[in-house]
């Protein structure tokens, strides 16, 4: 297993010599900003386990996730303090910049864990504030950089990580709705702005998935380019289904949501259908990549973007089944939560194994 923390050699520049002399410094300097997908994946699988009554696993992974979040936050702070240039450069690299949006998504999913699993709304509010601030800063900074950049990204640069735009937006929505009862006088206002976030997330998905689909169909794609982050195509869709389901469940608390219930139910079902359609295709592409083209399975942080959609699909399918009263969907969710737990366990153990090898090699 390869522990792919460091920057690719093809991306290094002569100025990198100040950190290349020390392997640990190099690892921190070029640490992938998208590694917070570890927190996203662990959080949603923990929540899925909670909903399907696997409480021991849910609570255990809650604390594992908290430790992971603290470690990743410490690495981010160190990078900001001592490797500012590398962090700034990441904002201009199309294969890394969207990874920053895993930060607000991780904050909101972490907060949702605390609200749902240990009913601690205060911690949930804390993570919501951090998530909101980081989302506002990152979403507009990244868009401004891309719009103003002289050398525009090509369609070949559009990959699954761009769908973190949707995931970060909808995860902010989910946590806001989970916390809405803490502000009884502002429920209608909060639900209105949550509804706006939901619509924005859906708009982003329709736009970006069109670009991703166009790239897959009309441009040449090599097997080594079909990385695990393409699973976010389904994960971004699934979290939109969860968001729509939560709006429907909270419609009675609002003065305007009852008027758009038919729209919400139809739109949410549409997104679930699209997400379900993606699953067989992504599996086929994975078989083509690893079995036909014989690209070996090696640990990389991007496998967390594979685990996240599995857990999210289990949760959104359960919530949709509660809305439309179809027990078959609950059965599908029950199967996917087991797949998600198994996938999380495999990737987590692979990460630990890769970490041990990495640290032994650098000693």
N, C-alpha and C positions, 0 to 999 in steps of 0.2 A: 504494500500500500504506500502510495506517495502522499506525503503531507504537504499540500501545495499552498503554503502560506506566502512564499516569496514571490517577488515579481519575476515574470518571464525574462529570460536573457535577452530576447529580442526587443524588450521594452526598456532595457537599461540604457543609460547615457553615461558619458565620461564623468559627469558630475556626481555619479552614484558612488564613486570611489570612497567617499567619506563614510559610507555605511557598509560597503561590501567587505571591508576588512574584518568585520565582526558579524558572524552569521546571525546572532541574536538581534543585533541592530538592524540587519537587513530584513529579517522577518518582521520586525515591528514597523520599520519604515515603509515597507511595501505590503503591509497587511491588507487583505481585501476588504473594502468598505461593506461589501455584501455579506460579511460573515454573521451579521445579526440575523440572517435567515435561520441560523441555529435556534435562536430564541423564538422566532416566528413558528418554526416547525414543532419545537418541543411544547410551546404554549398551546397550539391548537390541538395537538394530539392529546395533551393533558385534559383540555376542555372536552374533547370528544369522549375520552375515557370516563370523565365525570358524568356526562349525559347518559352514557350507556352502562353506568353503575360499576365501573372498574375503579373504585374509589382509592384503593391502595396505590395503584399505578398513577392515578391522577394527582394525588397529594405528593407522592415521591418525585414525580417529574416537575411539579410546581417548584420545589426547593432546588432541584437540579437546575431548573431554568433560571431561578434567581441568582444562583452562583454563576451561571454562564453569563447572565446579563451584567453582573458586577465585573467579571473578568474582561469581557469585551468592552465595557465602558471605560475601564482602566486603560486598556490598550489604546482606545480612541483618544483619551485625554493625553496619554504619553505622545501619541503621534502629533496631536495639536500643539503640544508644548515643545517638542524636540525635532519634529520632522514636518514642519509646516509646509515646506516646499513640495514634499511628496503628496501631502493631502491636497494641496491646491492643484497639483498636476492631475490627481485622480478626477477632479471635476471636469477636466478637459479630455478625458479618455473615454471614448464611447463604449469600451468593453468593461468599464469599471464605474463610471459616474452614477448610473442608475442604482447601483448597489447601495448608495447612501440612503435611499428611501426605505431600506430595510430597517433603519433606525427608528423612525416614527411608527412603522408597522410593529416592530418588536415591542416598543413601549406600550402601545395600545393593547396588544395581545397579552403582554405580561399583566397589564392592569385588569384585563378581562378575566384572567386566571384568578386573581385575588378576589374579584367581585363574585365570581361564580363558585369557586371551589372552597374558599374560606370566608366568604361573605364579609370581606374587609373593604368597604367602599372608600374609606379614607385613603388607603394605598392606591386604590383604583383612580381616585381623583388626582393624586400626585402623578401617576403615570400618564393620565390624560393631559395634564398641563404640559409635561415634557414632550409628549407626543405631538400635541397641537403646535407648540412653539417650533419644534424641529421640522414638522411637516410644512408649516408656512415658510420657514426659511429655505428649506431644501427644494421644495417644489418650484418656487419662483426663481430661486438662484439657478437651478439646473435648466429650466426653460429659458431664462434670460441668456445663459451661456450658449446654449444650443442655437438660439435665434440669432445672436450677435456674432457667433463664431464665423470667421472668414472661410474656413474649410468645413463645409457642411458634412454631417455623417451621411454615408450612402445607405441604401436600403439593406446592404449586406451587414451593416452595423446594427440593424434593428434585430434584437434577439429577445428571448424570454424575460431578461432582466428589466426591460422597459415596462413590463406589466406590473412591476412594483409601484408604478404610478397609481394603478387602480387599487392594489392591495393596501397601500399606505392610506389612501383616501377612505376606503370602505372600513378599514380597521378602526380608524378614528370615529367613523359613524357608529360602529358596533358598540364601542366603549361608551360613547355619549348617550346612547339609548339605554345601556345597562345602568347608567348612573342617573337617569332622568328623574327617578322618584325621590332623589335627594334634594331636589329643587322644585317642590310642589307648585310654587307660584309662577315658575318659569317653564313649566312643562310644555306648554303650547309653543313657546318661542324656541326652546331647545329642539323639539320635534320638527319644527319648520326648518331650522338650519341643518338638522340631521337629514331631512328629506332632500335639501339642496345638495348636501355632500353625496348622498346616494345617487342623485341624478348626474352629478359631475363624474362620479366614478363609473357609472354606466356609459356616459358619453366617451370617456377616455378609453374604456374597453373596446367599444365599437370602432373607434378610430385606430387604435394601436393593433388590435387583433387583425384588422384588415391589412395593415402593413406587414405583419408577421405572416399572414396567410399568403399574401402576394409574393413575399420573398420565398416561401417554401414551394410555391407552385411555379412561379415564372423565372426564378433565378436559380442557377446551379448551386446546390447545397452538398457539401462534402460530409461524409459520415462523422468526421471529427468535430464538425461545427454543430451537430445536433446534441448539445450538452443537456444535462439534467434540468437546466433552468427553463427549458421549453415546457416543462410540466406546469409552470406558472400560467400557461395559457388556460389550463383548466382551473388552477387555484384562484386566479383573479376572477374568473367567472363564478366559481363556487362561493366566494366571499360576497359577491354581488347578490347571489341567491339568498344567502344568510341575511344580508342587510334588508332586502325586500321583505323577507319573512318576518323580521323583527318589526318593521314598520307596520305590517298588517296586524301583528299581535298587539301593538300598542296604539292602534287606530282609535280606539274608544277614548283614549286620553286626550285626543286632539280635536280641535274644532273643524279642521279642514281635511284630515286624512280619510274620514268616512266617505267623502265625495270622490276620492280617487282609488277606492278599494278595488274596483274591477280592473282598473289600469294596473295597479300594483300586482294583483294576482296573475294577470296575463303576462306581464313583463317578467315577473319572477319565474314563472313556469317556462317562459321562453329561454331565460338564461340557464335554467337547470338543464333544459334539453340540449343547449349548445355545449355546456360543460360535459354532459354525458357523452355526446358525440365525439368529443376530443379524446376520451380515454382510450378506445381501441386504436385510434390512429397513432397516438403517442407510444403505445405499447409496440405497435408494428415498427415504428421508426427506431425504437430502442433495440428490437430484435435485429433490424437491418444494421444498426451501428455496431452492436457487440458480437453478434453471432455470424452474420454474413460478412461484414467488413473486419471482423476480429479485432476490434479496438478493445483492449483489456479494461476490466473494471478496476479502477484505482480510486482511492478515496480523494475527494475534493469537496470543499465546502458547498459546492453547487448541488450536491446530493440532498442537502437540506431543503432545497427548493423543489425537490421531488416528494419529500415526506410531507411538507406543508399542504400541498393540494389534496393528498389522500385524507389527511385529518379534516381539512376544511370540507371536503365533499361529504364525509360521513356526517358532520354537524349540519351542513345546509340541507342534506337530504332528510334528516330527522325533523328539522324545523318545517320543511315544506310538507312533510307527511302530516304534521300536526295541523297545518293550515287547511289542507284539502281533504284530510281524513282518509288517506289511502294507506292501508297497512303494508302494502307491498314496498312502498318507499322506505318504511321503517326497517323492513328486512334487508333492503339494499344497504342502508346505513349501518346496520349491525355487522354486515360482512366487511364493509370498508373500514370500520373502526378497528377490527382485528388486523386487517392488512396494514393499516396505518401504524398500529402499535408494533407489529412485527418489523416493519420498515424502519421505524424510529430506532428500535433496538439494534438492528443490524448496522445502521449508519453510525449510531452512537458508539458502539463497540469498535467499529472500524476507525472512528476518529480517535478513540483512546489508544488503539494499537499504533496508529500513525503518529500520534503525539509522542508515545514512548520511544518509537524508532527515531523520531526527529531529535529528541533531547539526548538520547544516547549517542547519536551521531555527532552532535555539536559539543559534547563534553570533552 
